[in-house]
Amino acid sequence: MKLTVGLTTSDLKRLSHGSLRFRTSTQARLYQTALPGTAGTRLGALVDSSSRKELATAPAGANISIGCVAGGGFTVSVGARKINIPAGNILFIDPGLGTGTLSSLSFTRAGAKGKGSPSYRGAIAVYSGTDAAGGLRAALILDIDDYLRGVLQSEIPASYHIEAIKAQAVAARTYALNPRVDHGPDRVNVCDSYLCCQYFGGLNTNLAGSHRTAIDATSHQILTYDGAPILALFSSNAGGHTENFENCFSDIRTNQFPPQAVPYLRGVSEAFHPSSLVAGQAGTEKYLRTLYSSGVPPTADAWSHHFKWHVSISAAQLEAHLHNTAAKMLAAAETAPFVIPPASAKFGHILDISVDKRGVSGSAIELSIKTRSGEWKVKKELVIRDFFAIPKSSIKRLKSARFVIDITRTGAGLISSINLKGLGWGHGVGMQQTGAQGWAKAGRDYRQILAHYYQGTKIERA
Ligand SMILES: [Zn+2]
């Protein structure tokens, strides 16, 4: 199956490029074809279109430069030849099947060979952006398993158990077909940035043996629910229990929180035995404290050094920064809906901080901060994690929202410091990689692992 991957700018933040430049390692053919009127159409379906018009051939080693022109069209230059591509058309640069690669000379990737210039195997489609961002778009069209060869190394260590890596391969392959951000309007399945989707750095000639084996052994397998690819969210460490989707994420289109629940993204216990101490009491502060204080509890993920964390914030740091953070979050469009100020709209001297509402894993859903000017509420997992980050200090975004708060006070009752004791790393929804490793080592295969984290789903061929 062909996948269409949007290639982002060097900062991984935008799909809109001012100009593009590629070098082809083998002879490449340049085609033009009409851009379909329907925005949802992925370009991968068009690469072999019979209505395409051949424009030129670029010899091996040639540079292919593309620049915007007014009115939505663009130009492509190969050597001394310059061709106009009118608005409403796509340019395909196709080095053909085999070992040919296209390397970017206009945008870079950290860690790529050849001075940060990433190489791609597959055809590249170039077209004009029709949304407000405009500019030129570049999309790579390649086999879904070739895509995975570029993704897997950034997602899971090659030293993990093969069944855990296989589970990750199926989850990452599924995610590419149904990422959380709908890239239909961009005419791609997925983008290559970890800021938005999952990181794809291009051709990887040094793929570890275990990664290769996992991709081949699960070739073209994806997870489905009701016949469609699932939203295969995953994270690093869930701290003993995974979380329900609606307790962590807002609706991507409406920003509504909580959003509609997702039937297969339900929190599950990571306890090895249902009768153990930590089973059956999830979601409470007491449960988090039990896990935090019990050495290495009997869960699939407790072996990881990401299982527990601790952050201590002094009263001076709290007072100096929390009011700024609250004001910034209230002013920013993406966080404003999740910060509720008091009637005074002021952030006064802090009197108390507490978690008012938790999800099934104990993940904080709602935080309240009592100040002399009234009570502030902060909602949603990532917003809560960012709320405690202190600029220019070692205190970054919290590793998770699964934490308990211990406040120490002076004799006069004023806060002298707050201590956050936390579990896990990441949102904890769907599969957790360290848990997958724990279950694999305990003898479960990748199908059992995936059925545990994504309940009620099937494995089908993409
Ligand atoms: Zn994306």
Residues whose N, C-alpha, C, O or C-beta is under 5 A from the ligand:
A	BS01	ZN	V181 V190 C191 C196 C197
